[in-house]
Amino acid sequence: MLEETEARGGIPASQTARQRLNLVFRSVFTVLPAFLGLLHLALFSLYPKARENLFYGLWMLAFALAVVTDLSLVGQVSDTWQFVAVRLGRVAFGGLILFIVCTYLAVRTKPFPHSAVAFAVGAVSLTAASAAWPVRLWPWLWYLYLLAVTYEVLRIEIRGPKSPPRRDHRAPRREWAFRW
């Protein structure tokens, strides 16, 4: 009751400052990943052989969607929006995991491994099931999925195939220095 209030509406100043900070966080963590996502999708459209740009762009868009749905639940929201935001948040979470794994696999392996199809099917089915039927069992299945992803990453890092460094085939190769 002793707190300073704003001139309009009698809202406490600390609550107004929290709302401004929330708006800054929402703006930065939504606009920057969305921009990076669109930028990498544009790069993929210009050079389709670099699939890592596609997966990274989709990963950043899923991150922006996750931030929007998570931060939009702060404060008073309608039941309808809460229902939609929770479902969209689960879809964004599934996209985050799937596209970060695909980005890693596209960068580290050549050719793209067949295990990526299994991870994609697993992520899509878990995402669809957890968005359609909110049951307490889904987090445990996501933990098992993340354990499988972690195993695959460790397997690739320890003994798996690695992609050779990419060379730009359009630029002339110069393996000799200028001699005067």
N, C-alpha and C positions, 0 to 999 in steps of 0.2 A: 504494500500500500504506500510505502514511502518512496517507491521507485519513480524516476522521471517518466512522464508520459509524453507522447507526441501530441502536437497541437490538434491533429485530426483524429477523431475517433477514440481518444483515450487509450490507445494501445501502448503497452509498456515499451520503452526504448530497447530493452534487451530482446524482446520478442521480434521487434522490427529488424534489429541487427541480425538475429538468427535467420529470419526470412530472407534477408539480403544475401547472407552467406550461403544459404541453401540454393538461392537462385544462381549465384556465381558458380558453385560446384556443379549444379545441374547444367549450366551453360558450357562450362569448360569440358566436363567429362562426357558431354553429349556431342557438342559441335566438333571438337578436335578428332575423336574417333570416327565420326561420320565423314568428316572431310578426308581423313586418311583412307577410309574405306572406299569412298568414291574415287579418290586419286589412284589407288591401286587397281580398282576395277577399270579405270580409264587406261592405265598402263597395260593391263592384261589385254584390253581390246586392241591396243597398238602392237603388242608382241605376245600372241597367244601361246607361244612355246614356254613362256615363263609362268607356269601354273601357280607358282608360289604367290604371285600378285593376286590371282583370283581368290585363293584361299585366305590370304592376309586381308584382302578387302572385305570379304564376307565375315571374317573374324571381327574386324573393327566395326562393321555395321551391327553385328550381333552384340558387341560390347556396348555400343551406343543405345541399342534397344534395351539391354539389361539395365543400364543406368537410368533411362527414362522410366521404365516400369518400376524400378526400385525406389527412386526418389519421388515418384508420383504418388506413392502410398503414404508418404509422410504428411501428417495433418489430417484434416477431415475430408474424406472422400466418400462418394456414394457407394452403395453396395454393388451396383452394376459395374462401376469403374474398377472397384477392388477385384471383382470376379474376373474382369477382362485383363487387368494388370497382372494378376497372379498367373493366369494362363500364359500371357505373353512373356512374362519373366521366365517361366519354365521353358518355353520355346527358345528364348534368347540364351538361357543357360546351356541347353543342349547344343545350340549353334556355336557357342563359345568353345565348348570342349571339342566338338567335331572339327571345327575349322582350324583350331590351333594344332590339333594332331595332323590334319592334312597339310597345313603349312610346314610343319616340321618334316613330315615325310617327303614333301615335294622338294625341300631344300637339301635334305640329307641323303636321300636315296635316288638311285637312277638304275633302272626304270622304277616307276611308281609301284610300290609293292601291292600284292593282292590282299594283304591283311587290311588295307585301307577300306576295301569294300565291306569287310566284316565289321570294322569300326563304324562305318557310315550306317550300315543296317542297324547295328546296336544302338547308336545314338538316336537315329530317327525313330526307332520303335520305342525306346525309353522316353524320348521327348513326347511323342504322341500319347503314349499310355499315361504318363504323369500329368500331362495337360488335360486329358479327358477324364481320368479318374484319380482324384487326389486321395491317395492312400498312403499310410505311413510306411509302407514297404518300399516305395520308390527310392528314398534316399539310400537305403542299403544296396539296392541294385546299381545305383549310380556309383557308390563306393567300389563295388566289384568291377564296374566298367572302368573307373579311373585306375584301379589296380592293374587291369589288363593293359591299359594304355601305358602305364608306367613300366610294366614288364617289357612291352614292345620297344619303348624308347631305350631302356637299358640294354636290351638285346641288340638293337641297332648300334648303339654307341660302343658296346664292348666288342662285338664280333660281326656285326652285320655289314652289308654292302654300303659303301659310301659313294656319293656321286663325285665324279672328277670336277675340278674347277671349270666353270663355264667360260668358254672363249667366245668372243664376238667374231663370227665367221665372215662378217662383212668387212671388217677392218683388215688391212694387209698385215701379214705376220712379218715381223722384223726380228730375226734372231741374231743379227750382227750389228755392231756399232758402226757409226760413220768413221771412215778412215780418211785422214787428211792427206 
